[in-house]
Amino acid sequence: MTIKTWLDTAIQDAERRGLASLRPMLEALARATSALRTADWNADASGASEMIAGEAADHTGTNGR
């Protein structure tokens, strides 16, 4: 589900329930979610791409020895 689809559905649901005042908060949540999903740090959540060779040795439990 895209953020836009979610937002449209959430706004329609809020309006159906008589909670139209939620719209600004839903829109803010959609913007924040979009920003987090497109952040460059989110490309590889495992962190493996940032590991350098020296750190790889430390993660083996041998501390490079």
PDB file with SEQRES, HELIX, SHEET and CRYST1 records, atoms N, CA, C and O in Angstrom:
SEQRES   1 A   65  MET THR ILE LYS THR TRP LEU ASP THR ALA ILE GLN ASP          
SEQRES   2 A   65  ALA GLU ARG ARG GLY LEU ALA SER LEU ARG PRO MET LEU          
SEQRES   3 A   65  GLU ALA LEU ALA ARG ALA THR SER ALA LEU ARG THR ALA          
SEQRES   4 A   65  ASP TRP ASN ALA ASP ALA SER GLY ALA SER GLU MET ILE          
SEQRES   5 A   65  ALA GLY GLU ALA ALA ASP HIS THR GLY THR ASN GLY ARG          
HELIX    1 AA1 ILE A    3  ARG A   16  1                                  14    
HELIX    2 AA2 ALA A   20  LEU A   22  5                                   3    
HELIX    3 AA3 ARG A   23  THR A   38  1                                  16    
HELIX    4 AA4 ASP A   40  ASN A   42  5                                   3    
HELIX    5 AA5 ALA A   48  GLU A   50  5                                   3    
HELIX    6 AA6 ALA A   53  ASP A   58  1                                   6    
CRYST1    1.000    1.000    1.000  90.00  90.00  90.00 P 1           1          
ATOM      1  N   MET A   1       0.842  -1.165   0.000  1.00  0.00           N  
ATOM      2  CA  MET A   1       0.000   0.000   0.000  1.00  0.00           C  
ATOM      3  C   MET A   1       0.893   1.235   0.000  1.00  0.00           C  
ATOM      4  O   MET A   1       1.850   1.316   0.770  1.00  0.00           O  
ATOM      5  N   THR A   2       0.585   2.173  -0.844  1.00  0.00           N  
ATOM      6  CA  THR A   2       1.362   3.403  -0.885  1.00  0.00           C  
ATOM      7  C   THR A   2       0.907   4.348   0.225  1.00  0.00           C  
ATOM      8  O   THR A   2      -0.182   4.201   0.779  1.00  0.00           O  
ATOM      9  N   ILE A   3       1.751   5.304   0.533  1.00  0.00           N  
ATOM     10  CA  ILE A   3       1.402   6.286   1.552  1.00  0.00           C  
ATOM     11  C   ILE A   3       0.188   7.088   1.103  1.00  0.00           C  
ATOM     12  O   ILE A   3      -0.684   7.401   1.914  1.00  0.00           O  
ATOM     13  N   LYS A   4       0.125   7.422  -0.180  1.00  0.00           N  
ATOM     14  CA  LYS A   4      -1.022   8.187  -0.686  1.00  0.00           C  
ATOM     15  C   LYS A   4      -2.317   7.395  -0.539  1.00  0.00           C  
ATOM     16  O   LYS A   4      -3.339   7.943  -0.127  1.00  0.00           O  
ATOM     17  N   THR A   5      -2.275   6.118  -0.872  1.00  0.00           N  
ATOM     18  CA  THR A   5      -3.466   5.274  -0.723  1.00  0.00           C  
ATOM     19  C   THR A   5      -3.876   5.203   0.740  1.00  0.00           C  
ATOM     20  O   THR A   5      -5.056   5.328   1.065  1.00  0.00           O  
ATOM     21  N   TRP A   6      -2.903   5.002   1.621  1.00  0.00           N  
ATOM     22  CA  TRP A   6      -3.195   4.947   3.050  1.00  0.00           C  
ATOM     23  C   TRP A   6      -3.818   6.253   3.521  1.00  0.00           C  
ATOM     24  O   TRP A   6      -4.816   6.248   4.241  1.00  0.00           O  
ATOM     25  N   LEU A   7      -3.224   7.375   3.110  1.00  0.00           N  
ATOM     26  CA  LEU A   7      -3.717   8.684   3.539  1.00  0.00           C  
ATOM     27  C   LEU A   7      -5.141   8.916   3.060  1.00  0.00           C  
ATOM     28  O   LEU A   7      -5.994   9.347   3.836  1.00  0.00           O  
ATOM     29  N   ASP A   8      -5.405   8.634   1.794  1.00  0.00           N  
ATOM     30  CA  ASP A   8      -6.757   8.823   1.264  1.00  0.00           C  
ATOM     31  C   ASP A   8      -7.771   7.976   2.033  1.00  0.00           C  
ATOM     32  O   ASP A   8      -8.852   8.454   2.379  1.00  0.00           O  
ATOM     33  N   THR A   9      -7.423   6.738   2.294  1.00  0.00           N  
ATOM     34  CA  THR A   9      -8.316   5.834   3.029  1.00  0.00           C  
ATOM     35  C   THR A   9      -8.520   6.313   4.466  1.00  0.00           C  
ATOM     36  O   THR A   9      -9.641   6.296   4.974  1.00  0.00           O  
ATOM     37  N   ALA A  10      -7.451   6.734   5.110  1.00  0.00           N  
ATOM     38  CA  ALA A  10      -7.544   7.195   6.499  1.00  0.00           C  
ATOM     39  C   ALA A  10      -8.386   8.464   6.602  1.00  0.00           C  
ATOM     40  O   ALA A  10      -9.176   8.605   7.536  1.00  0.00           O  
ATOM     41  N   ILE A  11      -8.228   9.379   5.664  1.00  0.00           N  
ATOM     42  CA  ILE A  11      -9.020  10.613   5.672  1.00  0.00           C  
ATOM     43  C   ILE A  11     -10.500  10.295   5.448  1.00  0.00           C  
ATOM     44  O   ILE A  11     -11.366  10.833   6.137  1.00  0.00           O  
ATOM     45  N   GLN A  12     -10.780   9.428   4.493  1.00  0.00           N  
ATOM     46  CA  GLN A  12     -12.178   9.045   4.243  1.00  0.00           C  
ATOM     47  C   GLN A  12     -12.788   8.398   5.484  1.00  0.00           C  
ATOM     48  O   GLN A  12     -13.931   8.690   5.838  1.00  0.00           O  
ATOM     49  N   ASP A  13     -12.033   7.522   6.144  1.00  0.00           N  
ATOM     50  CA  ASP A  13     -12.525   6.857   7.341  1.00  0.00           C  
ATOM     51  C   ASP A  13     -12.782   7.875   8.451  1.00  0.00           C  
ATOM     52  O   ASP A  13     -13.820   7.826   9.111  1.00  0.00           O  
ATOM     53  N   ALA A  14     -11.841   8.795   8.656  1.00  0.00           N  
ATOM     54  CA  ALA A  14     -12.006   9.815   9.695  1.00  0.00           C  
ATOM     55  C   ALA A  14     -13.243  10.675   9.418  1.00  0.00           C  
ATOM     56  O   ALA A  14     -14.007  10.982  10.333  1.00  0.00           O  
ATOM     57  N   GLU A  15     -13.435  11.059   8.161  1.00  0.00           N  
ATOM     58  CA  GLU A  15     -14.599  11.879   7.819  1.00  0.00           C  
ATOM     59  C   GLU A  15     -15.896  11.113   8.019  1.00  0.00           C  
ATOM     60  O   GLU A  15     -16.884  11.686   8.479  1.00  0.00           O  
ATOM     61  N   ARG A  16     -15.911   9.827   7.681  1.00  0.00           N  
ATOM     62  CA  ARG A  16     -17.091   8.988   7.899  1.00  0.00           C  
ATOM     63  C   ARG A  16     -17.450   8.911   9.378  1.00  0.00           C  
ATOM     64  O   ARG A  16     -18.625   8.839   9.737  1.00  0.00           O  
ATOM     65  N   ARG A  17     -16.445   8.925  10.216  1.00  0.00           N  
ATOM     66  CA  ARG A  17     -16.660   8.828  11.659  1.00  0.00           C  
ATOM     67  C   ARG A  17     -16.898  10.188  12.308  1.00  0.00           C  
ATOM     68  O   ARG A  17     -17.041  10.284  13.527  1.00  0.00           O  
ATOM     69  N   GLY A  18     -16.939  11.231  11.495  1.00  0.00           N  
ATOM     70  CA  GLY A  18     -17.160  12.575  12.034  1.00  0.00           C  
ATOM     71  C   GLY A  18     -15.928  13.161  12.687  1.00  0.00           C  
ATOM     72  O   GLY A  18     -16.032  14.009  13.573  1.00  0.00           O  
ATOM     73  N   LEU A  19     -14.759  12.713  12.253  1.00  0.00           N  
ATOM     74  CA  LEU A  19     -13.495  13.168  12.839  1.00  0.00           C  
ATOM     75  C   LEU A  19     -12.649  13.920  11.814  1.00  0.00           C  
ATOM     76  O   LEU A  19     -11.447  13.682  11.694  1.00  0.00           O  
ATOM     77  N   ALA A  20     -13.279  14.816  11.089  1.00  0.00           N  
ATOM     78  CA  ALA A  20     -12.582  15.561  10.038  1.00  0.00           C  
ATOM     79  C   ALA A  20     -11.397  16.362  10.584  1.00  0.00           C  
ATOM     80  O   ALA A  20     -10.473  16.689   9.840  1.00  0.00           O  
ATOM     81  N   SER A  21     -11.423  16.676  11.876  1.00  0.00           N  
ATOM     82  CA  SER A  21     -10.322  17.447  12.467  1.00  0.00           C  
ATOM     83  C   SER A  21      -9.017  16.639  12.535  1.00  0.00           C  
ATOM     84  O   SER A  21      -7.961  17.201  12.826  1.00  0.00           O  
ATOM     85  N   LEU A  22      -9.081  15.336  12.270  1.00  0.00           N  
ATOM     86  CA  LEU A  22      -7.866  14.510  12.240  1.00  0.00           C  
ATOM     87  C   LEU A  22      -7.056  14.710  10.961  1.00  0.00           C  
ATOM     88  O   LEU A  22      -5.886  14.333  10.905  1.00  0.00           O  
ATOM     89  N   ARG A  23      -7.659  15.290   9.951  1.00  0.00           N  
ATOM     90  CA  ARG A  23      -7.003  15.414   8.648  1.00  0.00           C  
ATOM     91  C   ARG A  23      -5.591  16.013   8.724  1.00  0.00           C  
ATOM     92  O   ARG A  23      -4.665  15.431   8.159  1.00  0.00           O  
ATOM     93  N   PRO A  24      -5.390  17.163   9.409  1.00  0.00           N  
ATOM     94  CA  PRO A  24      -4.023  17.717   9.462  1.00  0.00           C  
ATOM     95  C   PRO A  24      -3.016  16.770  10.106  1.00  0.00           C  
ATOM     96  O   PRO A  24      -1.862  16.705   9.682  1.00  0.00           O  
ATOM     97  N   MET A  25      -3.450  16.035  11.129  1.00  0.00           N  
ATOM     98  CA  MET A  25      -2.534  15.091  11.792  1.00  0.00           C  
ATOM     99  C   MET A  25      -2.222  13.901  10.883  1.00  0.00           C  
ATOM    100  O   MET A  25      -1.084  13.432  10.840  1.00  0.00           O  
ATOM    101  N   LEU A  26      -3.218  13.421  10.166  1.00  0.00           N  
ATOM    102  CA  LEU A  26      -2.992  12.316   9.230  1.00  0.00           C  
ATOM    103  C   LEU A  26      -2.045  12.746   8.112  1.00  0.00           C  
ATOM    104  O   LEU A  26      -1.165  11.987   7.707  1.00  0.00           O  
ATOM    105  N   GLU A  27      -2.231  13.962   7.621  1.00  0.00           N  
ATOM    106  CA  GLU A  27      -1.347  14.471   6.558  1.00  0.00           C  
ATOM    107  C   GLU A  27       0.081  14.628   7.075  1.00  0.00           C  
ATOM    108  O   GLU A  27       1.036  14.328   6.359  1.00  0.00           O  
ATOM    109  N   ALA A  28       0.233  15.098   8.320  1.00  0.00           N  
ATOM    110  CA  ALA A  28       1.567  15.238   8.906  1.00  0.00           C  
ATOM    111  C   ALA A  28       2.226  13.866   9.079  1.00  0.00           C  
ATOM    112  O   ALA A  28       3.418  13.705   8.815  1.00  0.00           O  
ATOM    113  N   LEU A  29       1.447  12.890   9.521  1.00  0.00           N  
ATOM    114  CA  LEU A  29       1.975  11.538   9.667  1.00  0.00           C  
ATOM    115  C   LEU A  29       2.404  10.964   8.318  1.00  0.00           C  
ATOM    116  O   LEU A  29       3.434  10.295   8.227  1.00  0.00           O  
ATOM    117  N   ALA A  30       1.630  11.219   7.288  1.00  0.00           N  
ATOM    118  CA  ALA A  30       1.980  10.740   5.948  1.00  0.00           C  
ATOM    119  C   ALA A  30       3.275  11.395   5.457  1.00  0.00           C  
ATOM    120  O   ALA A  30       4.120  10.725   4.863  1.00  0.00           O  
ATOM    121  N   ARG A  31       3.435  12.691   5.702  1.00  0.00           N  
ATOM    122  CA  ARG A  31       4.675  13.378   5.293  1.00  0.00           C  
ATOM    123  C   ARG A  31       5.876  12.826   6.046  1.00  0.00           C  
ATOM    124  O   ARG A  31       6.930  12.594   5.453  1.00  0.00           O  
ATOM    125  N   ALA A  32       5.725  12.614   7.352  1.00  0.00           N  
ATOM    126  CA  ALA A  32       6.826  12.081   8.162  1.00  0.00           C  
ATOM    127  C   ALA A  32       7.193  10.666   7.724  1.00  0.00           C  
ATOM    128  O   ALA A  32       8.371  10.327   7.617  1.00  0.00           O  
ATOM    129  N   THR A  33       6.185   9.852   7.473  1.00  0.00           N  
ATOM    130  CA  THR A  33       6.440   8.485   7.028  1.00  0.00           C  
ATOM    131  C   THR A  33       7.151   8.476   5.687  1.00  0.00           C  
ATOM    132  O   THR A  33       8.078   7.695   5.471  1.00  0.00           O  
ATOM    133  N   SER A  34       6.718   9.341   4.793  1.00  0.00           N  
ATOM    134  CA  SER A  34       7.348   9.440   3.478  1.00  0.00           C  
ATOM    135  C   SER A  34       8.815   9.861   3.611  1.00  0.00           C  
ATOM    136  O   SER A  34       9.693   9.306   2.951  1.00  0.00           O  
ATOM    137  N   ALA A  35       9.061  10.843   4.467  1.00  0.00           N  
ATOM    138  CA  ALA A  35      10.438  11.313   4.674  1.00  0.00           C  
ATOM    139  C   ALA A  35      11.320  10.202   5.239  1.00  0.00           C  
ATOM    140  O   ALA A  35      12.464  10.042   4.814  1.00  0.00           O  
ATOM    141  N   LEU A  36      10.795   9.439   6.190  1.00  0.00           N  
ATOM    142  CA  LEU A  36      11.572   8.338   6.765  1.00  0.00           C  
ATOM    143  C   LEU A  36      11.850   7.240   5.747  1.00  0.00           C  
ATOM    144  O   LEU A  36      12.944   6.677   5.712  1.00  0.00           O  
ATOM    145  N   ARG A  37      10.848   6.936   4.917  1.00  0.00           N  
ATOM    146  CA  ARG A  37      11.026   5.868   3.924  1.00  0.00           C  
ATOM    147  C   ARG A  37      12.000   6.251   2.825  1.00  0.00           C  
ATOM    148  O   ARG A  37      12.624   5.375   2.226  1.00  0.00           O  
ATOM    149  N   THR A  38      12.145   7.538   2.547  1.00  0.00           N  
ATOM    150  CA  THR A  38      13.043   7.962   1.473  1.00  0.00           C  
ATOM    151  C   THR A  38      14.422   8.398   1.979  1.00  0.00           C  
ATOM    152  O   THR A  38      15.284   8.770   1.182  1.00  0.00           O  
ATOM    153  N   ALA A  39      14.632   8.354   3.278  1.00  0.00           N  
ATOM    154  CA  ALA A  39      15.920   8.758   3.838  1.00  0.00           C  
ATOM    155  C   ALA A  39      17.030   7.843   3.341  1.00  0.00           C  
ATOM    156  O   ALA A  39      16.829   6.636   3.208  1.00  0.00           O  
ATOM    157  N   ASP A  40      18.199   8.413   3.068  1.00  0.00           N  
ATOM    158  CA  ASP A  40      19.298   7.620   2.515  1.00  0.00           C  
ATOM    159  C   ASP A  40      19.808   6.564   3.487  1.00  0.00           C  
ATOM    160  O   ASP A  40      20.338   5.542   3.051  1.00  0.00           O  
ATOM    161  N   TRP A  41      19.664   6.780   4.775  1.00  0.00           N  
ATOM    162  CA  TRP A  41      20.123   5.788   5.747  1.00  0.00           C  
ATOM    163  C   TRP A  41      19.257   4.536   5.734  1.00  0.00           C  
ATOM    164  O   TRP A  41      19.635   3.512   6.304  1.00  0.00           O  
ATOM    165  N   ASN A  42      18.110   4.612   5.093  1.00  0.00           N  
ATOM    166  CA  ASN A  42      17.173   3.491   5.076  1.00  0.00           C  
ATOM    167  C   ASN A  42      17.475   2.501   3.945  1.00  0.00           C  
ATOM    168  O   ASN A  42      16.795   1.481   3.830  1.00  0.00           O  
ATOM    169  N   ALA A  43      18.467   2.779   3.123  1.00  0.00           N  
ATOM    170  CA  ALA A  43      18.758   1.933   1.970  1.00  0.00           C  
ATOM    171  C   ALA A  43      19.121   0.506   2.376  1.00  0.00           C  
ATOM    172  O   ALA A  43      18.695  -0.448   1.725  1.00  0.00           O  
ATOM    173  N   ASP A  44      19.904   0.349   3.445  1.00  0.00           N  
ATOM    174  CA  ASP A  44      20.305  -0.977   3.889  1.00  0.00           C  
ATOM    175  C   ASP A  44      20.179  -1.039   5.405  1.00  0.00           C  
ATOM    176  O   ASP A  44      21.093  -0.638   6.125  1.00  0.00           O  
ATOM    177  N   ALA A  45      19.073  -1.531   5.879  1.00  0.00           N  
ATOM    178  CA  ALA A  45      18.806  -1.553   7.314  1.00  0.00           C  
ATOM    179  C   ALA A  45      19.739  -2.493   8.071  1.00  0.00           C  
ATOM    180  O   ALA A  45      19.867  -2.374   9.290  1.00  0.00           O  
ATOM    181  N   SER A  46      20.386  -3.415   7.383  1.00  0.00           N  
ATOM    182  CA  SER A  46      21.298  -4.340   8.053  1.00  0.00           C  
ATOM    183  C   SER A  46      22.602  -3.676   8.446  1.00  0.00           C  
ATOM    184  O   SER A  46      23.288  -4.153   9.350  1.00  0.00           O  
ATOM    185  N   GLY A  47      22.957  -2.586   7.786  1.00  0.00           N  
ATOM    186  CA  GLY A  47      24.213  -1.904   8.054  1.00  0.00           C  
ATOM    187  C   GLY A  47      25.402  -2.566   7.402  1.00  0.00           C  
ATOM    188  O   GLY A  47      26.528  -2.089   7.549  1.00  0.00           O  
ATOM    189  N   ALA A  48      25.184  -3.657   6.681  1.00  0.00           N  
ATOM    190  CA  ALA A  48      26.281  -4.410   6.083  1.00  0.00           C  
ATOM    191  C   ALA A  48      27.059  -3.579   5.065  1.00  0.00           C  
ATOM    192  O   ALA A  48      28.269  -3.755   4.928  1.00  0.00           O  
ATOM    193  N   SER A  49      26.396  -2.691   4.360  1.00  0.00           N  
ATOM    194  CA  SER A  49      27.098  -1.926   3.334  1.00  0.00           C  
ATOM    195  C   SER A  49      28.047  -0.903   3.937  1.00  0.00           C  
ATOM    196  O   SER A  49      28.946  -0.421   3.247  1.00  0.00           O  
ATOM    197  N   GLU A  50      27.868  -0.558   5.212  1.00  0.00           N  
ATOM    198  CA  GLU A  50      28.722   0.427   5.856  1.00  0.00           C  
ATOM    199  C   GLU A  50      29.897  -0.209   6.586  1.00  0.00           C  
ATOM    200  O   GLU A  50      30.796   0.497   7.042  1.00  0.00           O  
ATOM    201  N   MET A  51      29.902  -1.513   6.701  1.00  0.00           N  
ATOM    202  CA  MET A  51      30.948  -2.201   7.431  1.00  0.00           C  
ATOM    203  C   MET A  51      32.247  -2.174   6.613  1.00  0.00           C  
ATOM    204  O   MET A  51      32.264  -2.565   5.446  1.00  0.00           O  
ATOM    205  N   ILE A  52      33.319  -1.713   7.236  1.00  0.00           N  
ATOM    206  CA  ILE A  52      34.612  -1.707   6.553  1.00  0.00           C  
ATOM    207  C   ILE A  52      35.382  -2.972   6.940  1.00  0.00           C  
ATOM    208  O   ILE A  52      34.997  -3.673   7.876  1.00  0.00           O  
ATOM    209  N   ALA A  53      36.444  -3.255   6.236  1.00  0.00           N  
ATOM    210  CA  ALA A  53      37.184  -4.500   6.437  1.00  0.00           C  
ATOM    211  C   ALA A  53      37.646  -4.673   7.876  1.00  0.00           C  
ATOM    212  O   ALA A  53      37.560  -5.778   8.411  1.00  0.00           O  
ATOM    213  N   GLY A  54      38.124  -3.636   8.508  1.00  0.00           N  
ATOM    214  CA  GLY A  54      38.588  -3.722   9.890  1.00  0.00           C  
ATOM    215  C   GLY A  54      37.480  -4.075  10.850  1.00  0.00           C  
ATOM    216  O   GLY A  54      37.681  -4.848  11.787  1.00  0.00           O  
ATOM    217  N   GLU A  55      36.319  -3.517  10.622  1.00  0.00           N  
ATOM    218  CA  GLU A  55      35.179  -3.831  11.476  1.00  0.00           C  
ATOM    219  C   GLU A  55      34.741  -5.281  11.272  1.00  0.00           C  
ATOM    220  O   GLU A  55      34.285  -5.932  12.212  1.00  0.00           O  
ATOM    221  N   ALA A  56      34.878  -5.780  10.060  1.00  0.00           N  
ATOM    222  CA  ALA A  56      34.476  -7.157   9.773  1.00  0.00           C  
ATOM    223  C   ALA A  56      35.291  -8.122  10.621  1.00  0.00           C  
ATOM    224  O   ALA A  56      34.750  -9.111  11.114  1.00  0.00           O  
ATOM    225  N   ALA A  57      36.568  -7.858  10.798  1.00  0.00           N  
ATOM    226  CA  ALA A  57      37.420  -8.725  11.609  1.00  0.00           C  
ATOM    227  C   ALA A  57      36.986  -8.685  13.072  1.00  0.00           C  
ATOM    228  O   ALA A  57      36.999  -9.707  13.758  1.00  0.00           O  
ATOM    229  N   ASP A  58      36.596  -7.485  13.552  1.00  0.00           N  
ATOM    230  CA  ASP A  58      36.148  -7.367  14.934  1.00  0.00           C  
ATOM    231  C   ASP A  58      34.872  -8.134  15.192  1.00  0.00           C  
ATOM    232  O   ASP A  58      34.648  -8.593  16.312  1.00  0.00           O  
ATOM    233  N   HIS A  59      34.030  -8.287  14.187  1.00  0.00           N  
ATOM    234  CA  HIS A  59      32.765  -8.973  14.352  1.00  0.00           C  
ATOM    235  C   HIS A  59      32.912 -10.490  14.335  1.00  0.00           C  
ATOM    236  O   HIS A  59      31.941 -11.203  14.585  1.00  0.00           O  
ATOM    237  N   THR A  60      34.102 -10.991  14.048  1.00  0.00           N  
ATOM    238  CA  THR A  60      34.307 -12.435  14.038  1.00  0.00           C  
ATOM    239  C   THR A  60      34.576 -12.974  15.437  1.00  0.00           C  
ATOM    240  O   THR A  60      34.550 -14.183  15.669  1.00  0.00           O  
ATOM    241  N   GLY A  61      34.831 -12.064  16.356  1.00  0.00           N  
ATOM    242  CA  GLY A  61      35.137 -12.495  17.726  1.00  0.00           C  
ATOM    243  C   GLY A  61      36.615 -12.658  17.974  1.00  0.00           C  
ATOM    244  O   GLY A  61      37.021 -12.997  19.085  1.00  0.00           O  
ATOM    245  N   THR A  62      37.445 -12.420  16.945  1.00  0.00           N  
ATOM    246  CA  THR A  62      38.884 -12.579  17.102  1.00  0.00           C  
ATOM    247  C   THR A  62      39.594 -11.251  17.273  1.00  0.00           C  
ATOM    248  O   THR A  62      40.801 -11.226  17.515  1.00  0.00           O  
ATOM    249  N   ASN A  63      38.881 -10.158  17.153  1.00  0.00           N  
ATOM    250  CA  ASN A  63      39.447  -8.805  17.239  1.00  0.00           C  
ATOM    251  C   ASN A  63      40.616  -8.637  16.294  1.00  0.00           C  
ATOM    252  O   ASN A  63      41.579  -7.939  16.612  1.00  0.00           O  
ATOM    253  N   GLY A  64      40.541  -9.270  15.135  1.00  0.00           N  
ATOM    254  CA  GLY A  64      41.549  -9.100  14.106  1.00  0.00           C  
ATOM    255  C   GLY A  64      42.830  -9.855  14.357  1.00  0.00           C  
ATOM    256  O   GLY A  64      43.803  -9.646  13.631  1.00  0.00           O  
ATOM    257  N   ARG A  65      42.880 -10.725  15.350  1.00  0.00           N  
ATOM    258  CA  ARG A  65      44.108 -11.467  15.662  1.00  0.00           C  
ATOM    259  C   ARG A  65      44.041 -12.875  15.175  1.00  0.00           C  
ATOM    260  O   ARG A  65      44.991 -13.637  15.355  1.00  0.00           O  
TER     261      ARG A  65                                                      
END                                                                             
